[in-house]
Amino acid sequence: MAQLRLDYAQLKALNAEVLVMVPNGPRTIARWLAAHPMPYPILTDKRAEVAGLYLQVRQFFSLGTPCVFLVDRSGCIRYTHYAKSMIEEPDNQEALDALSELGRQNQEA
């Protein structure tokens, strides 16, 4: 989910925060972040328990796959991407378009 950093400023400008949840423990994530700093939080869900609450598909035996949530300032999830593999990345443009459309709808209301 590292490519989200490329459009992070645009996502923030649309009043969203990126939250990435991965099925790894905190030590694994800390080691990865030490080598690959990200501007957004990466949440740990080692046993994929939280992922199950958000209907994330479990694959690779009992492990979940990474997922992305874009959350607005009020705490509402406005966009989700559930990866189908451990290396799949969402299309940034899809997320930007979804947030832009929500912004237009809010302005019209």
N, C-alpha and C positions, 0 to 999 in steps of 0.2 A: 504494500500500500504506500510505498515511498513516493510514487509519482505525484501524489496529492500535494506534496510540498511545492511543486512547480507552480500550482495555481492557488496556493494557500492565501495569498493576499487578496485575490479575487473572491474567494469563498468568504473570507472575513468581511470584505466590503459588502457582501450580500447578507450580512448579519448572521452568519452561521459559524459554528465551531466544528472542526473535524475531530471525531473520536474514532480511533481504530481499536478494535478488540481482537486479540489473538489468543489461540488456545495454547499458550506457553506460560511457563512460570515466570515470576518476577526477575529471577537471576538471568534467565535466558534473554529476556527483554532488555535488562540493564546492560548486558554485554553487547547486544546488537545496537542499542542506542549509543553506547560509547563509541562505536565505530561509524555509526550512521545517524547523527543527530537529526531529529525531526522537530518542526516548530509546533506540533500538535501532540496531544496526549495519546499514548498507546496503552491501552488497558489490558491487564492480564485476566485470563479466564481459563486457568490451567485445566480444569476438568470439564470445560465447556458447559457449565451449569447455567450461567447467565445467558449464554447463547441459546440454550434450549428455551428459555423464557421468551426470546425474541424470534423464535422459529427458525433459527439458523440450522442449516442442514448439517448433520453429523456425517462425516466421511472419514476415510482412513482409519477404520476400526472404530474406536471410541472417541477420536479427536474431532473437534469441530474445525472448520476452516475460518480464515480471517473474515471479518466483516467491517464495514465502514458505516458510521452514522454521522449525518450532518444535523446538528442541533441548533435551533434558533435561540435567541436571547431569553425567551420565556421557558426554555427547557423542552420544547416540543421537538420530536424527531421529524425532520422535514425530508430526509432522503436516506435511503439505506441501500447498501450493496452487499450481497452475500456471495462471497467467492465460491467457485465450484472446485477450486484446487488451492493448495497452499501458496501458489505463486501467481494466481490470477489477480489482476488489478482492475479497478473500475475505470470507466472512461470519464475523465475529468469534465469533458464538455457536457456529458449527460447530467452530471450533478449541477454544473453551472446553469444549464438551461432550466432544470427543475426549480432551482432557487430563484432564478430570474422570473419565471412564470408565477411563482408564489408571491414575489414582490409586486408584480403587476396586478395580480388579483387583490392583494391587500390595498393597493392604491385606489383601485376601482370601487372597493367596498365602502 
